Amino acid sequence: MPKCVFIDNGITVGPDGLVRPCCHIQYNDDWLVHISDFDWDNSFPDLKIKMENGWAEECNACRLDEIKNGNSPRTRYEQFAIEGSSKTIFDLKITNTCNLSCRMCTPSQSSTWDKIIKANPDVDLEKHSDRLHPVEKGRSWHSDNLDTIKERFSNVKRLKFTGGEPFLVKQTKQICLNTIDTGASKDTALYFITNGQVFLEDDWFDIFKNFKTVDIDISVDGIGSRYEYIRPGSKWSGIEEFIDRLKSKKSENVDISVTYLPQTLNAGVYHETAQWAKKIDITIHNETDWQLLEPYYMNYSSLHPKLRERLGITTDIPYVEENFKKLVDFMKDLDRIYGTDMRQECPELFDE
């Protein structure tokens, strides 16, 4: 039966404080728990039983990845495993603080999205998704639980920060400094997923030097105006400046890459995005097997078969015409807010 390092050794904490073993797993209310109630010595017991008897349905993404590609996050993270329930893999989404309101995101993951919804009560965004509702209270669990997390860092091997935007969250730096102070950083792989729109002060580069490895993964879903359309509030020039600064200041243990999240809005611009990444000598991850899941009508289910063929896109997701209509309707409301035009920015989606 498949043994997964994440069940015993992994913990992912969302901005809402809810705990999962990893970020790849599908939510299940049967075992979701808040960090304040988490049993560190017997984590995810229901999920463990399922995996002892075969693949858990929540883990289907890894199962399919292994069938198709021979590996998955489950197998790639085995290097961080140790015996017992001690946590070695931490994925911390400390708050929903973010400076962007990406079209595929939600208020629970972005404070700017929350502000957009509250500032536009005349636009009914909740009709598009039950995840598009204002956040009544700030999304953060660190006030009462951050010290508990730090106490569990004795065996940390991989420390990941996402968001929100991790470089806007002051606790991100505090945790990194704490890891250095304990001496654990020299054996720790540090990993960030960032939108690349935050200027990194010089002290960050001093911090990076103390870790075994540092991976900085920048979310880039297209280039130029297409990137700015998908990620409102961003500037393409900001990405270029962010990467230039990283390259000029980084030490040998730092690796820079970009991740391109496949979805209908960027289906037509992958090749030019890949060419840009090649030109500046940066690896681009095109995670076709881990493409956008929510909102479901923004993934390839809304990408017409003729356009798939023209663009050379293969996917197991069937085309649903109604989903394209939902995508257009959603973008129309967002275009109204941002003063943009989907037809102008994504003309390939409307070709006859």
N, C-alpha and C positions, 0 to 999 in steps of 0.2 A: 504494500500500500504506500502511496506517496507520503513522504515525510517532509514537512515544511518547516524551515528554520524560523519563519516568522511567528509561528504559533507559540513556541517557547521563548524565542529570543528577540522577537520584534514587537514594536509598539508604534502606532501612528495615532497622533492626537490632533483632531480637527480644531478649527477655531471655536467651535461650540463645546469643546471639551470631551466629545465622544471619542471612544477609543476603538481602534481596529488593529489587527496585527500588521497590516500593510495598506498601502494606498491603492493597490490593484484589486482588492477584494470588493465584492458587492455588499452593500449594507444588509444586515439582517437584524431585525428588532429583537430576535430571540437571545442574542448575545451582546448587543450594543450596550455599553455601560459608560457612565461619565468617569473621568479620570479620578475624581474624588472618591469613587466607590470601587475602583479597580482593584482586583485581587492580584497582586504582583507575584505571588507564589503559586498561583493556579490559574494562569491566564487562558481565556477562551476555551474552557473545558468542553463545551458542546461542539465547538468546531473541531477540536482535537479528536473527539469520538467519531465524528463524521469522516475525517481523513483516515482514521484507522480502519475504516470499513470501505474505503474507496474515495473517490474525489467528492469533496463537498460542492454543492451546486454554486456556492458563493465564489468558488475558486475556478470557475469554468474558463476564465480568460487565460489563466496559466496552463490549464489542461490543453486548450486548443492551440496555444502557442507552442507547446512541446510537441504536439502531433504534427504541426506544420513546420516548425523550425528546429525541433530537437532540443530546445532550451526555453527557459522562461525566467522571470525574476526568482521563482522558487529555487531553481537550480543555480542561477548565477550568484545568489546570496549565500550559498552553502559555505563559502569561505569565511563567513562571519559567525558560524555556529559554534556554540560551546554546549557542553552537557548541562542539563538542568534548566531552570526557568529564569535564570538571570538574563536581563535585557542587554543585548549587544548592539541592536539596530534601532535607532531612534529617528522617527520622522515627525518633526514638530511644526505644526501650523499654529503659531502662538496666538495670533489675532487675525482679524479680517482686514486690518489696516492695509489699504492699497491706494495708489494714485491713479489707477486706470479703472475703466468699467467695460471690460472686454465683452463682446456681444454674446459669448457663450458662457459667461460667468453669472454669478448670483450675488445678492446682497450679503448672504452668509459668508461668502468668500471675499467680498470686496466692499469696503466702507464707502468707496466712491459710488458704487452701484446703489448702495442704500440711499445715499444723498440724492442721486438722480431720480429714484422712485419717489422720494418724499418731496422733491422739488417740482414734480410733474404729476400732480394728482388727477389732472384731466386726461391723462393717457393711461388706459387700463392695461397695464402690462401683465397683471396676474391672469388674464384670460389666456395668455400664451403658455404659462407654466405655473404650477403651484409653488415653485421655488422662487418666484419673483414677487415676494412680498417684503415690506419694510421690516427691518430688524428693530424690535422694540428696545432691546438692550444690546450694548456692545458685545461683539463676539470675542471673548477672551476668557481663558481659564487660568492664566498665569498668576493672578493675584493670590490665590489660595493654594495653588498646587505646584508652582515652579520649584520650590525648595525640595518637594518630594521627588520630582524628576531628577534634580541634581544629585540627590542622595543615591540614585540608582545608576550613576555613571561609572562605577568602579570597573566595569568590563566593556565599556563602550568601544565598538569597533567601527561603526558607521553612524555618522551624525548628519542628518538631512534637515534642511530648512526650506519650507515652501511658505505659502501664505494664504491670503494677503501677499504682500511684497516683503520678503524677509529682511531686506536691507533698510526698510523703514521702521522696523520693530526693534526698539532699543534692547529688548531682552535677548535678541539674537546674539548681539555682541557680548552681552554679559555671560551667556552660557558658554560661548567660545572661550572667553577669558578664564572662566571657571575651569573649563576642561584643560586649559594650559596650566593653570595653577596646581591642579591635582597630578599633573604629569601624564595624564591619559592621552593627551593630544598626539604624542609622538607615535602612537599605535592606532590612531583614528583617521578614517577616511571621511573628510568633510565634504558635504555636497549641498549646493544651493540651486534652486530653480528660481530664476529672477526674470522680471520683465525688462531689465536692462535700461531702465529709465531713471535710475538713482545714481548720483555721483558718489563714488567710493572715496572716502577720506584716506589719507596715507596710512593711518593706523591699521586699517583693514589688511594692508599688504604685509605689515609686521605680524599680524595675527596668523595669516596664511602660512608663513614660514615655519610655524610651530607644529603643523599637522603633518601626518604621514603623507597624505595626498589631499588635494583640493580640486574638486570639480565644480565649475561654474557653468550651469546650463541655462542658456538664454532662450526664452520663448519667442520665436520668430515665425509668424504664420503667413509670411509673404514679405515683399519688399515695397518700399516707397509708399504710395498712397493706399495700396491694398492692405498693407500692414496697419496703417493708421485707421483705415475704415474698420477693420476687425477689432482693433484695440483702441477705442475712443479715449482721448486724453494723451495719447502717445505722440512722439515725434520720431520719424525715421532717422533723422540726424542724431537723435539721442542714442539710438542703438549703435550707430557707427562710432560716436564719441566714446561710449561705454567700452566697446571692444578695443578701440585704439588705446585707451588708458590702461585696460587690463594687460594688453600686449606689452606696453612700454614699462609696466611696473611689476609684472608677475615674476615669481621665482620659478625654479625648475619643477617644483612639485605641483604646480597649478596647471590644470588643463581647462581649456575653454571650448565649449561646443554650443550648438543651437539645436533646439527641438522644434520641428514643424508639425503641428497637430492637424492631421487630415480632417477636413470638413468640406462641405459643399462650397462655402464662400472662398476657399483658397485652392480648390481643386485645379483651377486653370493656371495657377502661377507657381506650381512646385518647381518646374524645371528652371525657371529664371531665378528662383530662390536658391536652388541647389548650385547654380552657376555662380551666384554671388558668393555663397559660402566657399566654394572651391577657389574662387579668385583671391579671397582673403585667407585661405588656408585654414579653414575651421571645419571640423566635422559637423555634418547635419544629420540629425536623427529624424527619419521619416517613418514614424511608428504606424505603419498601415494596419498592423494587427491590434493596435491600442488606440484606434482613432476616437474622435469625440463621441462620447456616449449621450450626454445631455447638453442642451435639449435634443431629443432624438431626431427631430426634423431638421437639425442642422448638420447631421452626419450624412454619409453617402446615400442614405435612403431617399434623399431628395435630389440626388444627382442623376439626371436622365441617362439611360443606357447609351444613346447615341453620343452624348458628350463623354461618357466614360470611355467609349471605344476611341473617340477622337483624341482623348488625352492619354490613352494607354493606361487607364486605371482599372485594376482588377480588385474586386471586393466581393465578399460573401453576402453582403447586405443587399437585399432585394430593393428595387426601386418602388417607391410608393408615391404616386402622383399627388395625393392629398398632402403628403409631407412637404412637397415643394410649395404648394399653395400656403401652407402654414408658415414656412420659412419666409416667403414673400410678405405675408401679412405682418409677421413679427418685425421684419426689417423696415417695413413701412412706418410702423410706430416709432422705431428707434431713429429712423431717418428724420422723422418729424421733430424729434428732440434735438438731434445733433446737426440738423441742417445738411444732411448728406443725401445721396441718391444711389440706391442699390443698382439700378439699371445702368447708371453711368459708371459705377465703380466695378461692377461684375457683369459686363456686357455679354460674356460668353454664355451665361446662364439663360439668356433670352434669345439666343440665336435660333432661327427657325431650322 
